Amino acid sequence: MEASQQNPRSWQEMRQWQVELLERTTGQSLEAWNELVRREGPAAEKELRAWLAEHSVTGYSQMLLVFERFGYPDFFTRSADELVQGQYADRPQLREIYDAVLALLPQLGEVAIQTRKTYVALLTARRTFAVIAPVTRTRVDLGLRWEAAPDSPRLSAPGSRLGSAVTVKAGLRSAGDVDDELIGWLQQVYDANL
């Protein structure tokens, strides 16, 4: 997976990474899998997911094959910049929080940025370690994959909006909330997910 410091990967780049992952983990090309799915796979999405799991195709590879079979969501064709602009369109005052978090990423190490429809995922070479999501008109949540999170009033349970990888979140109401304590936490989370 290529890492980029400040340039989010587009969905098209993510798709290419998923194709490579599928081929690397299964030994079969995307074309071969698409043919197998057409020939032998169930016609309904839920059943196809179960069938793929039985064939040891899970995670991003499974998502790729489901999209290939049933079509890609419309946001898949948008650029990373368009997706981020859409996230902050009705809350432009929160964009500075997102920019402040992105600005500190180079000091953490190699970070890949993957833009989604409602949030931005931050990844080490191994996995997602954090997500940034504007969740209200006054708050951006920084979700963290952090099993050893300290007991702090700044951290709380993440809820379901930030994805299943996130174990805690920090609510950020201004760029000033991206302070030394938060930067230290983000470094610990990054290091724990290498």
Buried (B, 14 or more C-beta within 10 A) or exposed (E): BEBBBEEBBBBBBBBEBBBEBBBEBBEBEBEEBBEBBEEEBBEEEEEBBEBBEEBEBEEBBBBBBBBBBEEBEEBBEBEBEEBBEBBBEEBEEBBBBBBBBBEBBEEBBBBBBBBBEBBBBBBBEEEBBBBBBBBEEEBBBBBBBBEEBEEEEBBEEBEEBBBEBBBBBBBBEBBEBBEEEBBEBBBBBBEBBE
